């Protein structure tokens, strides 16, 4: 194998050796000895990353990859955006940690977050800083709603993933991610509007018992139905579930039902927030107003951890110190996040998300006739390609893994998800360029072609 002494610049994919290369292999071997079986990424993406810039990363052997995983959507403006690095560097010598005390940079960050909300919501929404991960925000949202309503049950949906902490994992509608020992008592999992994979085998235009109908009947039935829950938790585009956007009629019915019955609606925007679908929050695409918004991942724009819940002030019934935590005051994340919103507005990043989304739709359109592709779906810069065996209809898990492998060896990092990990997922930085999208799409189509030839 060859190791480049003068590696290619971080401006385009360049893979010059088998993967993992010798230096990456050394890092991975030590990681295997030191870290548990629970680790995920390096098992299917065998590289050791040493450097990143924008939409690209370099591994220890000098190979360059387009990164369409982007920290699972955390790196909303890509790796090491220079203005965010500068903001964090300036803050570093001032103050890095301040619990939940008021600070100038936290005040600036908070104002920026509220300003990005729809105007009608801004006057009545509160911010509660959780930390540091999105799963902490999910837990806080549940606690808030249970405290405010005095009720204990929760309605989640099949196919959802909310995090790996105990309660968040208990909400998850992916049975493989939710071992029975981690079930959350009182949680109910009605079907989600996953029409390409309808659990009852219905078609959306002929379905006589739609998903919101089933939920409504359960909540209204005084004899055999569900007791009123503390909250309904909704993911508007399921990420781990395979990039499944909810149907608009489903979302509207759920919102109407929860409002009618006085059930707080928690919208999980961990992946879809911060412009991922083309609007700042995905709920704006559906024209609804949630009671609680869960946000994290992309809030700093650069991967510095911060999470929060944004909620209607009428739910603000918990007492001081009822929900605390040592890592709620990440001043570096606040500094970067406030600057990131300036960049988003100045550089029309949301417009770029919409335009690149249309570009993906066009570039991936040839897959509509591919025998192994059952669906290509997405919104903005969140896309999934679902693969299934054309002979049996079974999820093509091995093919998806082969596509991921072939793409990596051509210089593109993608993730898998959905049923049996049979959905190839794309999560580019939101400021990705048209040229990078075109290159990545070409690699992906070639990877699928190679993988399906091998599968025959």
C-alpha positions in Angstrom: 0.0 0.0 0.0 1.1 3.6 -0.6 1.1 6.3 1.9 1.2 9.8 0.5 3.8 12.1 2.0 2.1 15.1 0.3 -1.6 14.2 0.4 -4.2 15.6 -1.9 -5.9 18.9 -0.8 -9.3 18.8 0.9 -11.1 19.9 -2.2 -12.2 16.6 -3.8 -12.3 12.8 -3.2 -8.9 11.0 -3.6 -8.5 7.4 -2.5 -5.1 5.9 -3.4 -4.9 2.7 -1.4 -6.9 -0.2 -0.1 -9.0 0.6 3.0 -8.1 0.7 5.8 -4.7 2.0 4.9 -1.8 0.9 7.1 -1.8 3.9 9.4 -5.6 3.8 9.8 -5.4 0.1 10.5 -3.0 0.7 13.4 -5.5 3.2 14.9 -8.4 0.9 14.4 -6.6 -2.0 15.9 -5.9 0.0 19.1 -9.5 1.2 19.2 -10.7 -2.4 18.9 -8.6 -3.3 22.0 -9.7 -0.4 24.0 -13.3 0.3 23.1 -16.5 -1.8 23.5 -18.6 -3.6 20.9 -21.1 -0.8 21.1 -19.0 1.4 18.8 -20.5 1.8 15.4 -19.0 3.9 12.6 -15.5 2.4 12.3 -16.9 -1.1 11.9 -18.5 -0.2 8.5 -16.3 2.8 7.6 -12.8 1.6 8.4 -10.8 4.8 8.4 -9.1 6.9 11.0 -9.8 10.6 10.4 -7.1 13.1 11.0 -8.4 16.3 9.4 -11.5 17.9 8.0 -12.5 21.0 6.0 -15.9 21.9 4.7 -17.5 18.8 3.1 -14.2 16.8 3.2 -12.2 14.7 5.6 -8.7 13.1 5.3 -7.7 9.8 6.9 -4.4 8.9 8.4 -3.1 7.5 5.1 -3.8 10.7 3.2 -7.1 9.6 1.5 -9.7 12.3 1.1 -13.5 11.6 1.3 -16.6 13.6 0.7 -18.3 13.5 4.1 -22.1 13.0 3.7 -22.4 11.8 7.3 -21.2 15.1 8.8 -21.1 13.9 12.4 -24.6 12.4 12.0 -25.9 15.9 11.0 -24.0 17.7 13.7 -21.6 19.6 11.4 -24.2 21.8 9.8 -21.7 24.1 8.2 -19.1 21.4 7.6 -15.8 20.7 9.2 -13.9 23.7 10.8 -15.9 26.6 9.3 -13.3 29.4 9.8 -15.7 31.9 11.3 -17.0 29.4 13.8 -13.5 28.4 14.7 -12.6 32.1 15.2 -15.7 32.6 17.4 -14.8 29.6 19.6 -11.1 30.6 19.8 -12.1 34.2 20.9 -14.4 32.7 23.6 -11.8 30.2 24.8 -9.8 32.7 26.7 -12.8 34.4 28.3 -15.1 31.7 29.7 -15.8 28.1 28.7 -18.2 26.8 31.3 -20.8 28.6 33.4 -23.6 26.1 34.4 -26.9 27.9 33.9 -25.6 31.4 34.8 -26.4 34.3 32.5 -23.5 35.2 30.3 -23.2 37.7 27.4 -22.5 34.9 24.9 -25.4 32.7 26.2 -27.7 35.7 25.9 -26.6 36.3 22.3 -27.2 32.6 21.5 -30.6 32.5 23.2 -31.8 35.6 21.3 -30.5 34.1 18.0 -32.5 30.9 18.7 -35.7 32.7 19.5 -35.3 35.0 16.4 -35.2 31.9 14.1 -38.6 30.7 15.4 -41.8 31.6 13.5 -42.9 35.1 14.6 -46.1 33.8 16.2 -44.2 31.5 18.6 -41.5 33.9 19.8 -43.3 35.7 22.5 -44.5 32.7 24.4 -41.6 30.2 24.1 -39.1 29.4 26.9 -35.6 27.9 26.5 -34.4 25.2 28.8 -30.7 24.3 28.3 -30.0 20.6 28.7 -26.8 18.9 28.2 -24.9 18.0 26.5 -26.6 15.6 24.0 -29.9 15.4 22.2 -31.0 12.4 24.3 -30.7 14.7 27.4 -33.1 17.1 25.7 -35.6 14.3 25.0 -35.5 13.2 28.6 -36.0 16.8 29.7 -39.0 17.2 27.4 -40.6 14.1 28.8 -40.0 15.3 32.4 -41.5 18.7 31.6 -44.7 17.3 30.1 -45.2 14.8 32.9 -44.7 17.5 35.5 -47.1 19.9 33.7 -49.9 17.4 33.0 -49.5 15.1 36.1 -49.8 12.1 33.7 -47.4 9.4 33.1 -47.9 7.7 29.7 -46.3 8.7 26.4 -47.2 8.0 22.8 -44.4 7.6 20.4 -44.5 6.0 16.9 -43.1 3.0 15.2 -39.8 3.6 13.4 -38.6 6.4 15.6 -35.3 6.8 17.3 -34.8 9.4 20.1 -31.4 8.6 21.6 -29.7 6.0 23.8 -30.4 7.1 27.3 -32.9 5.0 29.2 -36.2 7.0 28.7 -35.2 8.2 25.2 -34.4 4.6 24.2 -37.7 3.5 25.7 -39.5 5.9 23.3 -37.8 4.4 20.3 -40.1 2.6 17.9 -37.2 0.6 16.4 -37.4 -2.8 18.2 -33.8 -3.7 17.3 -32.6 -0.5 19.0 -34.9 -1.0 22.0 -34.1 -4.3 23.9 -37.0 -5.4 26.0 -35.1 -4.6 29.2 -35.1 -1.0 28.1 -38.8 -0.6 27.4 -40.3 2.5 29.0 -43.5 1.5 30.9 -46.6 3.4 29.8 -45.2 4.0 26.3 -47.4 3.2 23.3 -46.2 2.8 19.7 -48.9 3.4 17.1 -48.0 3.2 13.4 -46.3 6.1 11.7 -47.3 7.3 8.3 -44.6 5.2 6.6 -46.6 4.6 3.4 -43.8 3.0 1.4 -43.6 0.3 4.2 -47.1 0.4 5.5 -47.3 -2.1 8.5 -50.8 -3.1 7.4 -50.0 -3.4 3.7 -52.3 -0.5 2.6 -51.8 2.0 -0.2 -52.2 5.7 0.9 -54.9 6.5 -1.6 -57.1 3.5 -0.6 -56.4 3.2 3.1 -59.6 3.1 5.1 -58.0 3.1 8.5 -55.3 5.7 8.5 -52.6 5.9 11.2 -54.2 9.0 12.8 -57.6 7.3 12.7 -56.1 4.4 14.8 -54.5 6.8 17.3 -57.8 8.8 17.6 -59.9 5.7 18.2 -57.4 4.6 20.9 -57.5 7.9 22.7 -61.2 8.3 22.5 -62.2 4.8 23.5 -63.3 4.9 27.2 -63.3 1.1 27.6 -60.4 -0.4 25.6 -58.4 2.7 24.6 -55.4 4.4 26.0 -55.4 6.7 29.1 -54.6 10.3 28.1 -50.8 10.4 27.9 -48.4 13.1 29.2 -47.2 13.8 25.7 -47.2 12.7 22.1 -43.6 12.6 20.6 -43.4 13.1 16.9 -40.4 13.0 14.5 -41.4 14.7 11.3 -38.8 13.0 9.1 -37.6 9.8 10.7 -33.9 9.6 10.4 -32.8 6.2 11.8 -36.1 4.9 10.6 -34.9 5.3 7.0 -35.5 9.0 6.1 -39.2 8.8 6.1 -41.0 12.2 5.9 -44.4 12.2 7.5 -47.5 12.8 5.3 -48.9 16.3 5.8 -52.4 14.9 6.6 -51.0 12.6 9.3 -49.1 15.5 11.0 -52.2 17.8 10.9 -54.5 15.2 12.3 -52.0 14.4 15.1 -51.7 18.1 16.0 -55.5 18.6 15.9 -56.0 15.5 18.1 -53.4 16.5 20.7 -54.8 20.0 20.9 -58.4 18.8 21.3 -57.4 16.5 24.1 -54.9 18.8 25.8 -51.9 16.5 25.2 -48.6 18.4 24.7 -47.1 17.7 21.3 -43.3 17.2 21.4 -41.6 17.6 18.0 -38.2 15.9 17.9 -36.1 18.2 15.7 -32.7 16.7 16.7 -31.9 15.8 13.0 -34.4 18.0 11.1 -33.8 21.2 13.0 -31.4 24.0 12.1 -32.4 24.1 8.4 -31.8 20.4 7.5 -35.1 20.2 5.5 -35.1 23.7 4.1 -36.9 25.5 6.8 -35.3 26.3 10.2 -37.5 23.6 11.8 -39.3 20.9 9.9 -42.6 21.7 11.6 -42.7 24.9 9.6 -43.0 22.8 6.4 -46.2 21.3 7.8 -47.7 24.6 9.1 -48.1 23.4 12.7 -47.1 24.8 16.1 -45.7 22.3 18.5 -45.8 22.7 22.3 -42.3 21.5 22.8 -39.3 21.5 20.3 -36.3 19.3 21.0 -33.1 20.6 19.5 -29.4 19.7 19.6 -27.0 18.2 17.0 -26.5 21.2 14.7 -27.0 24.0 17.2 -23.4 25.0 17.4 -22.8 24.5 13.7 -19.4 22.9 14.4 -20.0 19.9 16.6 -19.5 21.6 20.0 -22.2 19.9 22.1 -25.3 21.8 23.3 -29.0 20.8 23.6 -32.2 22.5 24.6 -35.9 22.3 24.6 -38.0 25.2 23.4 -41.5 25.1 24.9 -44.7 26.9 25.5 -44.6 28.9 28.7 -47.9 27.4 29.9 -45.9 24.2 30.5 -43.4 26.0 32.7 -44.6 24.4 36.0 -41.5 22.9 37.3 -39.8 24.3 40.4 -36.3 25.8 40.5 -33.5 23.1 40.3 -36.1 20.5 39.3 -34.0 19.7 36.2 -30.4 20.6 36.5 -27.1 19.4 35.0 -23.4 20.3 35.0 -22.9 20.6 31.3 -25.7 23.0 30.3 -23.4 26.1 29.9 -21.1 25.3 27.1 -19.9 28.8 26.3 -17.9 27.6 23.3 -21.0 26.1 21.7 -22.9 29.3 22.4 -20.3 31.4 20.7 -20.1 29.2 17.7 -23.9 28.8 17.5 -24.6 32.5 17.6 -22.1 33.2 14.8 -23.4 30.2 12.8 -26.9 31.8 12.7 -25.3 35.0 11.4 -23.6 32.9 8.6 -26.9 31.1 7.8 -28.7 34.4 7.3 -25.9 36.2 5.5 -25.1 33.4 3.1 -28.7 32.3 2.4 -27.8 28.8 3.6 -31.5 27.8 3.8 -31.9 28.7 0.1 -28.9 26.5 -0.6 -30.5 23.6 1.2 -33.6 23.9 -0.9 -31.6 24.2 -4.2 -29.3 21.3 -3.4 -32.4 19.3 -2.4 -33.9 19.8 -5.9 -30.5 18.9 -7.3 -30.4 15.6 -5.4 -34.0 14.9 -6.6 -32.9 15.3 -10.2 -29.5 13.5 -9.9 -31.1 10.5 -8.1 -34.1 10.3 -10.4 -32.6 7.5 -12.6 -32.9 5.2 -9.6 -36.7 5.2 -10.0 -36.4 2.4 -12.5 -33.6 0.5 -10.7 -34.8 -3.0 -9.9 -33.3 -3.0 -6.4 -34.5 0.5 -5.4 -37.9 0.6 -3.9 -38.0 4.3 -2.9 -35.9 7.5 -3.1 -37.1 10.1 -0.6 -36.0 13.1 1.3 -36.4 16.7 2.1 -33.8 19.4 1.7 -30.5 17.8 2.5 -31.7 14.7 4.2 -32.1 11.8 1.7 -32.6 8.1 1.7 -32.4 5.3 -0.9 -34.3 2.2 0.1 -33.1 -1.1 -1.3 -35.0 -4.4 -1.5 -34.5 -7.7 -3.2 -36.7 -7.5 -6.4 -37.4 -11.2 -6.1 -38.7 -11.3 -2.6 -39.3 -7.7 -1.5 -37.1 -8.3 1.6 -34.9 -5.4 2.8 -31.5 -5.7 0.9 -29.3 -5.2 3.9 -26.2 -6.8 2.4 -26.6 -4.8 -0.8 -26.8 -1.5 1.2 -23.7 -2.4 3.1 -21.9 -3.2 -0.2 -23.1 0.2 -1.6 -21.7 1.9 1.5 -18.4 0.0 1.0 -18.1 0.8 -2.7 -18.9 4.4 -2.1 -16.2 4.7 0.6 -13.6 3.2 -1.7 -14.5 5.8 -4.3 -14.3 8.6 -1.8 -17.8 9.1 -0.3 -18.9 8.5 3.2 -22.6 7.7 3.6 -24.6 6.1 6.4 -27.3 3.3 6.6 -30.6 3.1 8.4 -34.2 1.9 8.1 -35.4 -1.6 8.1 -32.5 -4.0 8.4 -30.2 -1.0 7.6 -31.4 -1.2 4.0 -31.6 2.5 3.4 -28.5 4.4 2.2 -28.7 7.8 3.9 -27.2 11.2 2.9 -26.6 14.0 5.4 -24.4 16.6 3.7 -23.3 19.9 5.4 -26.0 22.5 4.7 -23.6 24.7 2.8 -22.4 21.9 0.4 -21.8 23.2 -3.1 -23.5 22.0 -6.3 -20.2 20.6 -7.6 -19.7 18.4 -4.5 -23.3 17.2 -4.7 -22.8 16.3 -8.4 -19.6 14.4 -7.6 -21.1 12.6 -4.7 -24.2 11.6 -6.7 -22.0 10.2 -9.4 -20.0 8.1 -6.9 -23.2 6.8 -5.3 -24.7 5.7 -8.6 -21.5 4.0 -9.6 -21.3 2.3 -6.2 -24.9 1.0 -6.5 -24.1 -0.3 -10.0 -21.0 -2.2 -8.8 -22.8 -3.6 -5.8 -25.8 -4.8 -7.7 -23.6 -6.5 -10.3 -22.0 -8.4 -7.5 -25.4 -9.3 -6.0 -26.7 -11.0 -9.2 
